[in-house]
């Protein structure tokens, strides 16, 4: 089984930056496509970013494109989400997710096999 643990969340002012980490254990991270999702209070969990097994290809939600960067270090079994120019609407619990098959609707929760417990990001105005 693959276990995922997010870290790096916290409180930041609008315009600031934060880097989230997702540490994997139990399996080799390079076997998985990885994604980040987020869920704001009272809202559905939404797709944020995805990265392929090698880290060459990435895909972002329009709401974060140009501000967020997903990356991975397979040697460290870790995936990252660098968040710059943060806005209050970025406030949410951020979740790391793993997709073994690597095909399908990559923005949908159902396509991912494993999830972390989430880390809170709060952006103040």
Backbone as CSV, one residue per row, in Angstrom:
resi,resn,N_x,N_y,N_z,CA_x,CA_y,CA_z,C_x,C_y,C_z
1,UNK,0.830,-1.190,0.000,0.000,0.000,0.000,0.867,1.243,0.000
2,UNK,0.363,2.283,-0.645,1.044,3.561,-0.693,0.454,4.473,0.368
3,UNK,1.312,5.100,1.155,0.890,6.091,2.126,1.435,7.458,1.724
4,UNK,0.599,8.491,1.865,0.964,9.848,1.493,0.737,10.770,2.683
5,UNK,1.708,11.628,2.969,1.614,12.575,4.069,2.000,13.954,3.583
6,UNK,1.052,14.897,3.636,1.311,16.273,3.234,1.878,17.076,4.403
7,UNK,2.658,18.093,4.066,3.172,19.018,5.060,3.461,20.352,4.390
8,UNK,3.708,21.378,5.189,4.079,22.679,4.666,2.977,23.710,4.648
9,UNK,1.769,23.332,5.032,0.681,24.283,5.080,0.859,25.274,6.215
10,UNK,0.071,26.347,6.171,0.149,27.360,7.198,-0.577,28.616,6.798
11,UNK,-0.288,29.695,7.510,-0.905,30.994,7.277,0.068,31.897,6.537
12,UNK,-0.412,32.530,5.465,0.418,33.426,4.670,-0.437,34.596,4.195
13,UNK,0.171,35.755,4.029,-0.543,36.921,3.522,-0.699,36.850,2.011
14,UNK,-1.734,37.501,1.502,-1.941,37.570,0.056,-0.695,38.096,-0.637
15,UNK,-0.331,37.448,-1.743,0.877,37.802,-2.466,2.094,37.017,-2.040
16,UNK,1.981,36.288,-0.952,3.088,35.509,-0.448,3.203,34.150,-1.104
17,UNK,4.148,33.355,-0.608,4.435,32.045,-1.178,4.475,30.980,-0.103
18,UNK,4.248,29.756,-0.538,4.277,28.607,0.346,4.624,27.390,-0.490
19,UNK,5.369,26.453,0.071,5.668,25.208,-0.629,5.157,24.024,0.174
20,UNK,4.298,23.239,-0.445,3.775,22.034,0.165,4.602,20.830,-0.261
21,UNK,4.726,19.861,0.626,5.414,18.622,0.324,4.478,17.451,0.558
22,UNK,4.670,16.398,-0.212,3.920,15.159,-0.057,4.920,14.023,-0.040
23,UNK,5.099,13.420,1.113,6.046,12.333,1.278,5.336,10.993,1.139
24,UNK,5.869,10.132,0.280,5.279,8.821,0.030,6.090,7.727,0.703
25,UNK,5.400,6.672,1.107,6.058,5.512,1.682,5.266,4.261,1.343
26,UNK,5.895,3.119,1.471,5.237,1.854,1.204,5.379,1.368,-0.230
27,UNK,5.535,2.279,-1.168,5.712,1.970,-2.579,6.656,2.989,-3.206
28,UNK,7.100,2.702,-4.420,7.991,3.600,-5.144,7.179,4.692,-5.825
29,UNK,7.479,5.932,-5.517,6.695,7.054,-6.026,6.733,7.147,-7.548
30,UNK,7.833,6.751,-8.173,7.976,6.866,-9.622,6.982,6.005,-10.397
31,UNK,6.297,5.095,-9.739,5.271,4.279,-10.387,3.963,5.037,-10.593
32,UNK,3.833,6.218,-10.006,2.558,6.913,-9.959,2.587,8.277,-10.631
33,UNK,1.495,8.588,-11.336,1.178,9.965,-11.651,0.682,10.601,-10.362
34,UNK,1.057,11.847,-10.124,0.705,12.506,-8.873,-0.118,13.758,-9.123
35,UNK,-1.027,14.027,-8.206,-1.862,15.213,-8.315,-2.025,15.924,-6.989
36,UNK,-2.387,17.195,-7.075,-2.798,17.986,-5.925,-4.243,18.440,-6.129
37,UNK,-5.031,18.312,-5.082,-6.399,18.805,-5.035,-6.545,19.715,-3.832
38,UNK,-7.631,20.489,-3.804,-7.890,21.328,-2.639,-9.390,21.410,-2.386
39,UNK,-9.730,21.661,-1.134,-11.129,21.784,-0.752,-11.288,22.962,0.197
40,UNK,-12.016,23.971,-0.258,-12.300,25.148,0.539,-13.543,24.896,1.384
41,UNK,-13.718,25.653,2.467,-14.896,25.465,3.320,-16.201,25.583,2.537
42,UNK,-17.069,24.595,2.685,-18.361,24.612,2.027,-18.337,24.315,0.547
43,UNK,-17.190,23.909,0.007,-17.077,23.653,-1.425,-16.602,22.232,-1.692
44,UNK,-16.769,21.793,-2.942,-16.304,20.485,-3.356,-14.794,20.479,-3.530
45,UNK,-14.202,19.297,-3.380,-12.777,19.156,-3.628,-12.495,19.357,-5.116
46,UNK,-11.515,20.193,-5.443,-11.236,20.526,-6.828,-9.787,20.239,-7.207
47,UNK,-9.593,19.956,-8.480,-8.277,19.675,-9.030,-7.413,20.923,-9.048
48,UNK,-6.127,20.747,-8.748,-5.170,21.846,-8.769,-4.059,21.607,-9.788
49,UNK,-3.378,20.459,-9.710,-2.230,20.209,-10.574,-1.940,18.717,-10.675
50,UNK,-1.248,18.329,-11.760,-0.877,16.929,-11.982,0.497,16.868,-12.625
51,UNK,1.246,15.804,-12.331,2.567,15.604,-12.897,2.727,14.137,-13.272
52,UNK,3.412,13.877,-14.398,3.590,12.501,-14.829,4.711,11.822,-14.048
53,UNK,4.966,10.565,-14.364,5.902,9.765,-13.579,7.317,10.318,-13.565
54,UNK,7.770,10.825,-14.700,9.135,11.333,-14.805,9.266,12.794,-14.380
55,UNK,8.145,13.517,-14.320,8.177,14.929,-14.001,8.279,15.841,-15.209
56,UNK,8.295,15.282,-16.414,8.438,16.070,-17.626,7.160,16.838,-17.956
57,UNK,6.006,16.210,-17.757,4.731,16.806,-18.141,3.922,17.217,-16.919
58,UNK,3.371,18.423,-16.975,2.520,18.927,-15.902,1.244,19.512,-16.480
59,UNK,0.226,19.587,-15.645,-1.065,20.134,-16.046,-1.671,20.850,-14.855
60,UNK,-2.260,22.039,-15.091,-2.768,22.870,-14.017,-4.197,23.318,-14.259
61,UNK,-4.919,23.507,-13.174,-6.201,24.180,-13.261,-5.978,25.625,-13.683
62,UNK,-6.920,26.178,-14.432,-6.787,27.556,-14.899,-6.623,28.541,-13.740
63,UNK,-7.234,28.244,-12.616,-7.209,29.154,-11.484,-5.825,29.320,-10.855
64,UNK,-4.925,28.370,-11.092,-3.593,28.427,-10.489,-2.475,28.511,-11.510
65,UNK,-2.788,28.389,-12.780,-1.778,28.401,-13.833,-0.973,29.695,-13.796
66,UNK,0.338,29.566,-13.840,1.218,30.716,-13.775,1.616,31.109,-12.372
67,UNK,0.937,30.568,-11.368,1.235,30.885,-9.976,1.764,29.672,-9.204
68,UNK,1.242,28.496,-9.514,1.634,27.271,-8.822,2.509,26.416,-9.722
69,UNK,3.424,25.666,-9.119,4.277,24.743,-9.854,4.333,23.406,-9.116
70,UNK,3.964,22.338,-9.805,4.090,21.000,-9.246,5.414,20.402,-9.710
71,UNK,6.090,19.708,-8.828,7.352,19.065,-9.164,7.504,17.804,-8.335
72,UNK,8.498,16.996,-8.675,8.706,15.774,-7.911,10.183,15.428,-7.856
73,UNK,10.560,14.745,-6.801,11.897,14.207,-6.632,11.712,12.735,-6.314
74,UNK,11.768,11.905,-7.347,11.499,10.483,-7.162,12.526,9.802,-6.266
75,UNK,13.758,10.299,-6.275,14.790,9.737,-5.416,14.456,9.924,-3.943
76,UNK,13.708,10.985,-3.629,13.284,11.258,-2.263,11.848,10.824,-1.991
77,UNK,11.202,10.228,-2.992,9.810,9.788,-2.862,8.898,10.932,-2.419
78,UNK,9.095,12.100,-3.027,8.380,13.297,-2.607,7.893,14.097,-3.808
79,UNK,6.685,14.639,-3.702,6.143,15.567,-4.685,5.895,16.896,-3.990
80,UNK,6.034,17.994,-4.739,5.922,19.333,-4.169,4.882,20.160,-4.910
81,UNK,4.368,21.159,-4.219,3.543,22.175,-4.845,4.045,23.535,-4.378
82,UNK,4.721,24.248,-5.266,5.180,25.595,-4.972,4.062,26.565,-5.321
83,UNK,3.618,27.344,-4.349,2.507,28.264,-4.522,3.007,29.691,-4.348
84,UNK,2.927,30.469,-5.418,3.345,31.865,-5.404,2.148,32.770,-5.668
85,UNK,2.303,34.045,-5.354,1.241,35.037,-5.574,-0.090,34.554,-5.023
86,UNK,-0.068,34.087,-3.801,-1.255,33.495,-3.200,-2.365,34.517,-3.003
87,UNK,-3.581,34.040,-3.182,-4.785,34.850,-3.043,-5.658,34.283,-1.933
88,UNK,-6.515,35.111,-1.326,-7.419,34.581,-0.302,-8.263,33.403,-0.790
89,UNK,-8.632,33.386,-2.062,-9.424,32.296,-2.598,-8.649,30.989,-2.731
90,UNK,-7.343,31.024,-2.497,-6.547,29.797,-2.450,-6.673,29.084,-1.107
91,UNK,-7.303,29.717,-0.139,-7.482,29.116,1.173,-8.265,27.809,1.058
92,UNK,-7.688,26.732,1.558,-8.298,25.414,1.443,-7.426,24.393,2.165
93,UNK,-7.971,23.200,2.328,-7.167,22.053,2.699,-6.632,21.449,1.408
94,UNK,-5.328,21.263,1.330,-4.690,20.741,0.131,-4.342,19.271,0.320
95,UNK,-4.698,18.460,-0.675,-4.509,17.022,-0.631,-3.589,16.539,-1.745
96,UNK,-2.706,15.642,-1.420,-1.858,14.945,-2.370,-2.541,13.639,-2.760
97,UNK,-2.466,13.265,-4.044,-3.117,12.055,-4.525,-2.239,11.335,-5.539
98,UNK,-2.358,9.999,-5.586,-1.558,9.160,-6.468,-2.442,8.349,-7.399
99,UNK,-2.034,8.283,-8.671,-2.768,7.584,-9.726,-1.843,6.549,-10.345
100,UNK,-2.098,5.279,-10.110,-1.231,4.210,-10.611,-1.406,3.963,-12.103
101,UNK,-2.635,3.967,-12.593,-2.923,3.623,-13.985,-2.442,4.702,-14.941
102,UNK,-2.647,5.962,-14.594,-2.134,7.067,-15.388,-2.927,7.406,-16.628
103,UNK,-4.213,7.103,-16.633,-5.084,7.488,-17.732,-6.492,7.706,-17.209
104,UNK,-7.276,8.428,-17.986,-8.623,8.760,-17.577,-8.776,10.257,-17.387
105,UNK,-9.815,10.641,-16.661,-10.093,12.042,-16.402,-9.224,12.514,-15.242
106,UNK,-8.106,13.117,-15.566,-7.083,13.403,-14.566,-7.489,14.462,-13.558
107,UNK,-8.541,15.214,-13.848,-9.001,16.233,-12.914,-10.059,15.715,-11.946
108,UNK,-10.448,14.453,-12.075,-11.500,13.882,-11.248,-10.925,13.088,-10.084
109,UNK,-11.539,13.245,-8.920,-11.102,12.522,-7.728,-11.088,11.017,-7.926
110,UNK,-12.058,10.496,-8.668,-12.222,9.056,-8.824,-11.067,8.397,-9.559
111,UNK,-10.259,9.146,-10.270,-9.141,8.590,-11.026,-7.919,8.303,-10.157
112,UNK,-7.935,8.760,-8.926,-6.781,8.611,-8.047,-7.020,7.516,-7.018
113,UNK,-5.977,6.747,-6.749,-6.084,5.549,-5.935,-5.750,5.769,-4.461
114,UNK,-4.884,6.731,-4.172,-4.430,6.974,-2.814,-4.433,8.463,-2.518
115,UNK,-4.738,8.794,-1.264,-4.844,10.184,-0.829,-4.146,10.396,0.508
116,UNK,-3.580,11.581,0.665,-3.072,11.985,1.959,-4.182,12.543,2.822
117,UNK,-3.832,12.948,4.039,-4.828,13.447,4.984,-5.117,14.931,4.814
118,UNK,-4.308,15.629,4.056,-4.505,17.044,3.798,-3.703,17.945,4.713
119,UNK,-3.403,19.143,4.225,-2.734,20.167,5.017,-3.413,21.512,4.757
120,UNK,-3.648,22.270,5.821,-4.399,23.515,5.724,-3.532,24.651,5.224
121,UNK,-4.038,25.375,4.226,-3.415,26.604,3.731,-4.413,27.732,3.917
122,UNK,-4.006,28.777,4.620,-4.864,29.931,4.846,-4.156,31.180,4.345
123,UNK,-4.811,31.907,3.443,-4.249,33.125,2.862,-5.082,34.302,3.347
124,UNK,-4.460,35.211,4.058,-5.145,36.368,4.597,-5.026,37.550,3.650
125,UNK,-6.004,38.452,3.719,-6.005,39.645,2.879,-5.358,40.831,3.575
